[in-house]
Amino acid sequence: MECNHQANDIRALALRAVEPGDAALLYEVENDAEAWDDGDTVAPYSMHTLEEYARSYRADPFADGQLRLIAIDTESGEPAGIADLYSISRRNMNAYAAVYILPRMRGRGIGRRVVELLTGYASRRLGLTSVAARIRVSNTVSRRLFAGCGYREAGM
């Protein structure tokens, strides 16, 4: 799936597995209280919990029903955000997508490229036939992002 891009706004990006050294990044993302309304987080995570998570993450999407990937700028190696597939169903071959772009990386078209990479991975590597996104009506930025990548509103 190709997202609508503005010229010169996309960096060279890739998605990679969660590594043990990602605990600080996960801490920053999971403890961004401004993003909690758009997800399921209701309380902060400890660094210890996130270190354990990063150390033991096994990336088995069909067994775990989820897959978390780190979006990185391939030129600098700097993390740009996190891409998740969750509620993955082997039976129905579908999942939900979620994307978090670090505040310092926003406004550069990175979100669109991450959605494109995540959707392509879900289709080509996992064989999923449907990927949806649950987005709060008030989250106009995410709604525009996913709409620009070919997603359509199916309900409110």
C-alpha positions as CSV (number, residue, x, y, z in Angstrom):
1,M,0.0,0.0,0.0
2,E,1.4,3.4,-1.0
3,C,0.7,6.4,1.3
4,N,0.3,9.9,0.0
5,H,3.7,11.6,0.6
6,Q,4.8,15.2,0.3
7,A,8.0,15.7,-1.6
8,N,11.2,15.5,0.5
9,D,9.5,14.8,3.7
10,I,10.4,11.1,4.1
11,R,13.7,9.8,5.7
12,A,15.1,6.4,5.0
13,L,13.2,4.3,7.5
14,A,13.1,0.7,8.5
15,L,11.3,-1.5,11.1
16,R,13.4,-3.7,13.3
17,A,12.8,-6.0,16.3
18,V,12.7,-4.9,19.8
19,E,16.2,-5.2,21.4
20,P,17.2,-5.2,25.1
21,G,18.7,-1.8,24.7
22,D,15.3,-0.3,23.7
23,A,14.1,-0.1,27.3
24,A,14.7,3.7,27.5
25,L,12.8,4.2,24.3
26,L,9.9,2.1,25.5
27,Y,9.9,4.0,28.8
28,E,9.6,7.3,26.9
29,V,6.8,6.0,24.7
30,E,4.8,4.1,27.3
31,N,5.0,6.9,29.8
32,D,3.8,9.6,27.5
33,A,0.6,10.5,29.4
34,E,-0.6,12.7,26.5
35,A,-0.9,9.5,24.4
36,W,-2.7,7.4,27.0
37,D,-6.2,8.5,25.8
38,D,-5.4,7.0,22.4
39,G,-4.4,3.6,23.7
40,D,-5.0,1.3,26.6
41,T,-2.4,2.6,29.0
42,V,-3.8,4.0,32.2
43,A,-0.7,4.0,34.5
44,P,3.0,4.5,34.0
45,Y,5.4,1.6,33.5
46,S,8.6,1.2,35.5
47,M,11.9,1.0,33.8
48,H,12.5,-2.4,35.4
49,T,9.3,-3.7,33.8
50,L,10.2,-2.4,30.4
51,E,13.8,-3.7,30.7
52,E,12.4,-7.2,31.4
53,Y,9.9,-6.8,28.5
54,A,12.7,-5.8,26.1
55,R,15.0,-8.6,27.3
56,S,12.4,-11.3,26.9
57,Y,10.5,-10.1,23.8
58,R,10.2,-13.0,21.4
59,A,8.4,-11.5,18.4
60,D,6.1,-14.5,17.7
61,P,3.0,-12.6,16.3
62,F,0.7,-15.6,15.9
63,A,1.5,-17.1,19.2
64,D,1.4,-13.8,21.1
65,G,-1.3,-12.1,19.1
66,Q,0.9,-9.0,18.7
67,L,4.1,-7.7,17.2
68,R,6.0,-4.6,18.2
69,L,8.6,-3.1,15.9
70,I,10.9,-0.2,16.3
71,A,11.0,2.4,13.5
72,I,14.5,3.7,12.9
73,D,16.1,6.3,10.7
74,T,18.5,4.1,8.7
75,E,20.8,7.0,8.0
76,S,21.4,7.9,11.7
77,G,20.2,4.8,13.4
78,E,18.1,7.0,15.6
79,P,14.7,5.6,16.7
80,A,11.7,7.4,15.2
81,G,8.9,5.6,16.9
82,I,7.1,2.3,17.4
83,A,4.8,0.3,15.2
84,D,2.5,-2.3,16.6
85,L,0.3,-5.0,15.2
86,Y,-2.1,-6.3,17.8
87,S,-5.1,-8.6,18.1
88,I,-3.5,-10.6,15.4
89,S,-5.8,-13.5,14.3
90,R,-4.4,-16.4,12.4
91,R,-7.9,-17.7,11.9
92,N,-9.2,-14.5,10.3
93,M,-5.8,-13.3,9.0
94,N,-6.3,-9.8,10.3
95,A,-4.9,-7.4,12.9
96,Y,-5.0,-3.8,14.2
97,A,-2.2,-1.4,13.6
98,A,-0.9,1.3,16.0
99,V,1.9,3.8,15.4
100,Y,3.6,6.1,17.8
101,I,6.1,8.7,16.4
102,L,8.4,10.3,18.9
103,P,7.5,14.0,19.4
104,R,10.9,15.2,18.1
105,M,10.4,13.2,14.9
106,R,6.8,14.4,14.1
107,G,5.8,16.6,11.2
108,R,8.3,15.0,8.7
109,G,6.1,12.4,7.0
110,I,7.6,9.6,9.1
111,G,4.3,8.3,10.3
112,R,3.1,7.7,6.8
113,R,6.2,5.8,5.9
114,V,5.9,3.7,9.1
115,V,2.3,2.9,8.3
116,E,3.3,1.9,4.8
117,L,6.1,-0.4,6.1
118,L,3.9,-1.9,8.8
119,T,1.1,-2.6,6.4
120,G,3.5,-4.1,3.8
121,Y,5.0,-6.3,6.5
122,A,1.6,-7.5,7.7
123,S,0.6,-8.4,4.1
124,R,3.8,-9.8,2.6
125,R,5.5,-11.4,5.6
126,L,2.5,-12.4,7.8
127,G,0.0,-13.0,5.1
128,L,-2.7,-10.9,6.7
129,T,-5.5,-9.9,4.5
130,S,-6.9,-7.1,6.6
131,V,-5.3,-4.5,8.8
132,A,-7.4,-1.9,10.6
133,A,-6.8,0.9,13.1
134,R,-8.8,1.8,16.1
135,I,-8.6,5.6,16.4
136,R,-10.5,8.0,18.7
137,V,-12.7,10.4,16.8
138,S,-10.8,13.3,18.5
139,N,-7.4,12.1,17.2
140,T,-7.6,14.0,14.0
141,V,-3.8,13.6,13.3
142,S,-4.0,9.8,13.4
143,R,-7.2,9.8,11.4
144,R,-5.6,11.9,8.6
145,L,-2.5,9.7,8.8
146,F,-4.3,6.4,8.2
147,A,-6.7,8.0,5.7
148,G,-3.7,9.2,3.7
149,C,-2.5,5.6,3.6
150,G,-5.7,4.2,2.1
151,Y,-7.5,3.3,5.3
152,R,-11.2,4.3,5.3
153,E,-13.5,5.0,8.2
154,A,-15.8,2.0,8.8
155,G,-17.5,3.1,12.1
156,M,-17.5,5.4,15.0
